Structure formats: C-alpha cells, structure tokens
Amino acid sequence: MNTPLITEATSARCELAENPLWHPEERSVYWTDIPAGKIFRLDIISRKYEIIYRGEPVGGFTLQQNGDLLLFRVSDIALLSPDGRVSVLRRFSDKGMHRFNDVIADPEGRVFAGTMGDRLHGGLYRVDLDGTITKLFCGTDCSNGMGFSPDLKTFYWTCSTTRKILHFDYSRDSGAINRRRIFHRAKENEGIPDGLAVDAEGCIWSARWAGGSVVRHGLDGKVLDRIRFPAANITSLCFGGENLDQLFVTAAKNSDEESALVSALFQTSIDLRGMNKFRSRIGSV
C-alpha cells in the first residue's frame, strides 16, 4: 500500500474520541468523546460538525434500523432519536463493571457489547432483539474492537488487556460464538490493539493505542501493512465514503496529566474497500 495522505477530518477536539460510525444515507460520520459525554456528527460534504448528544458517557453505539442511535452508557442502554430525545431502553450493570465500551451489531440486528471493569469481571455480552442480555464470557478489564468476516462465519474480538485479537466461529442463526482462538498477539512495539474493522477482502484493521497507527492483518493474522497517524493513541476506525474507500480514524490525548485535547477524527483514502456496519434492531420484537 502506498503511503496515504492523512488529513484532519474536522476541527473538533476531544479527550477520548471513539466508535466512529459511517452513516451512508447521510454521508456523515458519528463518534463519541467518552469522558466528555458527547456524541458528534460530521457531514463530510460540508465539513460541518455538530454535537448531537450531551449526557452520561457513551462507551459505544450502533445505528438502529429505524434511524435511532442505540447508546451503551455507564449502566444502561438508551435510544437517541434524530430529534435529540433520549429514552432509556433498559438498565444494566454487572459485578465489577465500570461501563460499556466497544459494541457492534450483527447481521440479524443483535448487538455484541463489551465492558470495561476489573480484571475478573469485564467481558463480552450479547443483546438480543427483545433486549435480553447474555454474558458470553468475562476475564478482561478492557473489551474492545469487534468485527465479522465477509462470509459471516467468523467473529473477531479484541482483548486490549492481553494485547490479543481473537477469533471465534459465529452462528448467524443463534448469535452464538464458539471455538475461541488467538488471531494475533501484539508485541510491545506494536502498540495495544484497540478498535477493529474488517475490509471486503476479509483482512483485519486494528487501531493501536500507544502505537500511533492502524495495522492491517492478513487472514492468517500476520501484519500486512501499517498506516502511521499524527497521534500516539489511535482508538478506533471505520470505513466510509461513497465507495467505502475512506478510512476514518479516532484518537485520544496522550495522558491524564496532559490538558491539551487532540484532533478527534483523521481521514485518509485507501486503495481497497471496506464493509458497512450492520444496523441493530434492539426492541423491535
């Protein structure tokens, strides 16, 4: 891959920008600044951004089939309607849980939701269409990026605590994940695996906290390429643009002691296509 031109997609500054999400009909990118309790929306045509939500911190969110955003907050799951109204769908907390973190909708509209917590109790949950929440496993303090293979037979999950990306057999019918294996274990000089996306060729793109980059992995887990960004803590990414050949990447400031905020969102063109995220349908039955 040729060295791409990287630009700041917006003038917005954040403390911890996360969960970039492309909205193809609006030609917009959404993201959250978790500690600030804000969600932003950028129109990539006009380059104007707006803050569409202020409230309890949002670890991750999905786009619902009806156009709402489904917010995973500290101790509840809520709906944000296009007119800005917030309604709590259901309250949820679990032992040792601090808040929700990265989330992803599956092709049937379920949501896999990770949590941050103490080392014993942070983990991964599945939210079914009726709102039922099932704990899939625990044992990490930082559940992170997820994705599905193009053939929808494999589910990828990131454990930032152990610097591992893992993969599972995935059942679209039931939402079950089984046969956990290590896909990639990041070395110290690679940075910590954070957010994740899958391209149309099935390769895995992993944001690297303290690594200043996004890494592309082949189907065997080996590093194929790396794109460097002008920020140390790269948190997540999504594919966007009309042809899904634009990469939108979020970042966080360097440390709690550093007062300066960082550019929230970077953009670069790539010479391949990504995949659109699925839309959730929680509460639709």
C-alpha positions as CSV (number, residue, x, y, z in Angstrom):
1,M,0.0,0.0,0.0
2,N,1.3,3.4,-0.9
3,T,1.8,5.9,1.9
4,P,-1.5,7.7,2.1
5,L,-2.2,11.4,2.7
6,I,-3.7,11.8,6.1
7,T,-5.9,14.9,7.0
8,E,-7.8,16.1,10.0
9,A,-11.4,15.4,9.0
10,T,-12.7,18.0,11.4
11,S,-11.6,20.9,13.7
12,A,-13.3,19.2,16.7
13,R,-11.0,18.3,19.6
14,C,-11.7,15.5,22.0
15,E,-10.2,13.9,25.1
16,L,-11.1,10.3,24.1
17,A,-12.7,10.0,20.7
18,E,-14.1,6.6,20.0
19,N,-16.6,4.5,18.0
20,P,-16.5,6.2,14.6
21,L,-19.6,5.1,12.6
22,W,-20.4,5.8,9.0
23,H,-24.0,6.7,8.0
24,P,-24.2,6.1,4.3
25,E,-27.5,7.8,3.6
26,E,-26.4,11.0,5.4
27,R,-22.8,10.8,4.2
28,S,-21.9,11.5,7.8
29,V,-19.6,10.1,10.4
30,Y,-20.6,9.9,14.1
31,W,-18.3,9.4,17.1
32,T,-18.3,9.7,20.8
33,D,-16.0,11.6,23.2
34,I,-16.4,9.2,26.1
35,P,-15.3,11.2,29.2
36,A,-17.0,14.4,27.9
37,G,-20.3,12.6,27.5
38,K,-20.7,13.9,23.9
39,I,-21.6,12.4,20.5
40,F,-20.5,14.3,17.4
41,R,-21.8,14.1,13.8
42,L,-19.7,15.3,10.8
43,D,-21.2,15.9,7.4
44,I,-18.3,15.0,5.1
45,I,-19.6,17.1,2.2
46,S,-20.0,20.4,4.1
47,R,-17.3,19.5,6.6
48,K,-19.5,21.0,9.4
49,Y,-19.8,19.1,12.6
50,E,-22.4,19.3,15.4
51,I,-22.7,17.9,18.9
52,I,-25.9,15.8,18.9
53,Y,-25.8,14.5,22.4
54,R,-24.6,15.6,25.8
55,G,-25.2,13.5,28.8
56,E,-23.9,10.3,30.5
57,P,-20.7,8.9,28.9
58,V,-21.3,6.6,26.0
59,G,-18.8,3.8,25.5
60,G,-20.2,2.7,22.2
61,F,-23.3,3.0,20.0
62,T,-24.9,1.4,16.9
63,L,-27.3,2.7,14.3
64,Q,-30.7,1.2,14.6
65,Q,-32.8,0.1,11.6
66,N,-35.3,2.9,12.2
67,G,-32.6,5.7,12.3
68,D,-32.2,6.0,16.1
69,L,-28.8,5.6,17.8
70,L,-28.6,2.8,20.4
71,L,-26.4,4.1,23.2
72,F,-24.4,1.9,25.5
73,R,-23.7,4.1,28.5
74,V,-22.4,3.5,32.1
75,S,-25.3,1.5,33.4
76,D,-28.0,1.5,30.8
77,I,-28.8,1.1,27.1
78,A,-30.7,4.1,25.7
79,L,-32.1,5.3,22.4
80,L,-31.2,8.6,20.9
81,S,-33.8,9.7,18.3
82,P,-32.9,12.0,15.4
83,D,-34.7,14.9,17.2
84,G,-32.3,14.6,20.2
85,R,-34.7,12.8,22.6
86,V,-33.1,10.2,24.9
87,S,-35.1,7.3,26.3
88,V,-33.7,4.5,28.5
89,L,-34.4,1.1,26.9
90,R,-33.2,-0.9,29.8
91,R,-30.8,-0.5,32.8
92,F,-27.9,-2.9,33.1
93,S,-24.9,-3.4,35.3
94,D,-22.9,-6.4,36.3
95,K,-20.4,-7.2,39.1
96,G,-17.1,-5.4,38.6
97,M,-18.4,-3.4,35.5
98,H,-17.4,0.2,35.2
99,R,-19.2,1.0,31.9
100,F,-19.9,-0.3,28.4
101,N,-17.1,0.0,25.8
102,D,-17.0,-1.0,22.1
103,V,-20.1,-2.5,20.6
104,I,-21.1,-3.9,17.2
105,A,-24.4,-5.0,15.6
106,D,-24.6,-8.4,13.9
107,P,-26.4,-9.2,10.6
108,E,-29.6,-10.1,12.4
109,G,-29.7,-6.9,14.5
110,R,-28.4,-8.2,17.7
111,V,-25.6,-6.3,19.5
112,F,-22.3,-7.6,20.9
113,A,-21.4,-5.3,23.7
114,G,-18.1,-5.2,25.6
115,T,-17.5,-3.7,29.0
116,M,-14.7,-2.2,31.0
117,G,-14.3,-3.4,34.6
118,D,-11.9,-5.1,36.9
119,R,-9.8,-7.9,35.6
120,L,-12.1,-10.6,36.7
121,H,-15.4,-9.2,35.6
122,G,-15.0,-7.1,32.4
123,G,-16.2,-9.0,29.4
124,L,-18.5,-9.5,26.4
125,Y,-22.3,-9.7,26.3
126,R,-24.9,-10.3,23.6
127,V,-28.1,-8.2,23.5
128,D,-30.9,-10.0,21.6
129,L,-33.7,-8.3,19.7
130,D,-36.0,-8.4,22.7
131,G,-33.4,-6.7,25.0
132,T,-32.3,-9.9,26.7
133,I,-28.7,-9.6,27.7
134,T,-26.5,-12.8,27.8
135,K,-23.0,-12.8,29.3
136,L,-20.7,-14.6,26.8
137,F,-17.5,-14.5,28.9
138,C,-15.6,-12.4,31.3
139,G,-12.0,-12.1,32.5
140,T,-10.7,-8.9,30.9
141,D,-10.7,-5.3,32.2
142,C,-10.9,-3.8,28.7
143,S,-13.1,-5.5,26.0
144,N,-12.5,-3.7,22.7
145,G,-12.9,-3.8,18.9
146,M,-15.0,-6.4,17.1
147,G,-15.9,-7.4,13.5
148,F,-17.3,-10.1,11.2
149,S,-15.7,-11.9,8.3
150,P,-17.3,-11.2,4.9
151,D,-18.7,-14.7,4.8
152,L,-20.3,-14.1,8.3
153,K,-18.7,-17.3,9.7
154,T,-16.1,-15.7,11.9
155,F,-16.3,-13.2,14.7
156,Y,-13.3,-11.2,15.8
157,W,-12.9,-9.7,19.3
158,T,-10.1,-7.6,20.8
159,C,-8.8,-8.0,24.4
160,S,-6.7,-4.9,25.0
161,T,-5.7,-6.2,28.4
162,T,-3.8,-9.1,27.0
163,R,-2.9,-7.3,23.7
164,K,-4.7,-10.1,21.7
165,I,-7.1,-10.2,18.8
166,L,-9.1,-13.4,19.0
167,H,-11.5,-15.1,16.6
168,F,-14.4,-17.4,17.0
169,D,-16.8,-19.5,15.0
170,Y,-20.0,-17.4,14.6
171,S,-23.6,-18.7,14.2
172,R,-25.8,-16.2,12.4
173,D,-28.9,-18.2,13.4
174,S,-28.4,-18.1,17.1
175,G,-25.8,-15.4,17.7
176,A,-23.5,-18.0,19.4
177,I,-19.7,-17.7,19.3
178,N,-17.6,-20.8,19.8
179,R,-14.0,-22.2,19.4
180,R,-12.0,-19.3,20.7
181,R,-8.5,-19.0,19.1
182,I,-5.8,-16.4,19.1
183,F,-5.7,-14.5,15.8
184,H,-2.8,-12.1,16.7
185,R,-0.8,-11.2,19.8
186,A,0.7,-7.7,19.5
187,K,4.3,-7.2,20.6
188,E,5.3,-4.3,22.8
189,N,6.5,-2.2,19.9
190,E,3.2,-2.6,18.0
191,G,1.0,-0.7,20.5
192,I,-2.1,-2.1,22.2
193,P,-4.9,-3.4,19.9
194,D,-8.0,-1.2,20.3
195,G,-10.8,-0.7,17.8
196,L,-11.2,-3.0,14.8
197,A,-12.8,-3.1,11.3
198,V,-12.8,-5.7,8.5
199,D,-12.4,-4.9,4.9
200,A,-14.1,-6.5,1.8
201,E,-11.1,-8.9,1.4
202,G,-11.6,-10.2,4.9
203,C,-8.4,-8.5,6.3
204,I,-8.5,-7.1,9.8
205,W,-7.6,-3.5,10.5
206,S,-6.6,-2.8,14.1
207,A,-6.2,0.6,15.8
208,R,-3.2,0.7,18.1
209,W,-3.3,2.7,21.3
210,A,0.3,3.9,22.2
211,G,1.2,2.7,18.7
212,G,0.2,5.7,16.7
213,S,-1.1,3.6,13.8
214,V,-3.7,1.4,12.2
215,V,-2.4,-2.1,11.3
216,R,-3.8,-4.3,8.5
217,H,-3.6,-8.1,9.2
218,G,-4.0,-10.9,6.7
219,L,-6.3,-13.8,7.1
220,D,-3.5,-15.6,9.0
221,G,-3.0,-12.8,11.5
222,K,0.3,-11.6,10.0
223,V,0.9,-7.9,9.7
224,L,0.5,-6.8,6.0
225,D,0.7,-3.0,6.4
226,R,0.7,-0.1,8.8
227,I,-0.6,3.4,8.4
228,R,1.0,5.9,10.8
229,F,-1.1,8.8,12.2
230,P,0.0,12.1,13.9
231,A,-1.3,10.9,17.3
232,A,0.1,8.4,19.8
233,N,-3.2,6.9,20.9
234,I,-5.3,5.6,18.0
235,T,-8.5,4.3,19.3
236,S,-10.8,3.1,16.5
237,L,-11.7,3.3,12.8
238,C,-14.4,2.8,10.3
239,F,-14.7,2.7,6.5
240,G,-16.8,5.3,4.8
241,G,-17.3,7.4,1.8
242,E,-19.5,6.6,-1.3
243,N,-17.2,3.6,-2.2
244,L,-16.2,2.7,1.3
245,D,-12.6,3.6,0.4
246,Q,-12.2,6.3,3.0
247,L,-10.8,5.4,6.4
248,F,-12.0,7.5,9.4
249,V,-9.8,7.1,12.5
250,T,-10.3,8.4,16.1
251,A,-7.7,9.3,18.6
252,A,-7.2,10.2,22.3
253,K,-4.9,12.5,24.2
254,N,-1.6,11.2,25.5
255,S,-2.2,11.1,29.2
256,D,-4.5,12.2,32.1
257,E,-1.9,14.8,33.0
258,E,-1.9,16.4,29.6
259,S,-4.5,19.1,29.3
260,A,-4.5,19.6,25.5
261,L,-7.2,17.8,23.5
262,V,-6.4,16.1,20.3
263,S,-7.8,16.0,16.8
264,A,-10.9,13.9,17.1
265,L,-11.0,12.4,13.6
266,F,-8.5,11.7,10.9
267,Q,-9.3,10.7,7.3
268,T,-7.3,9.0,4.6
269,S,-8.0,7.3,1.2
270,I,-7.2,3.6,0.8
271,D,-6.9,1.5,-2.4
272,L,-9.5,-1.0,-1.4
273,R,-13.0,-1.2,0.0
274,G,-14.3,-1.7,3.5
275,M,-17.6,-3.1,4.6
276,N,-20.6,-1.3,6.0
277,K,-21.6,-1.9,9.6
278,F,-24.8,-3.8,10.3
279,R,-27.7,-2.0,11.9
280,S,-29.2,-3.0,15.3
281,R,-32.9,-3.8,15.8
282,I,-33.0,-4.0,19.6
283,G,-36.5,-3.5,20.9
284,S,-38.1,-4.4,17.6
285,V,-39.8,-7.5,18.8
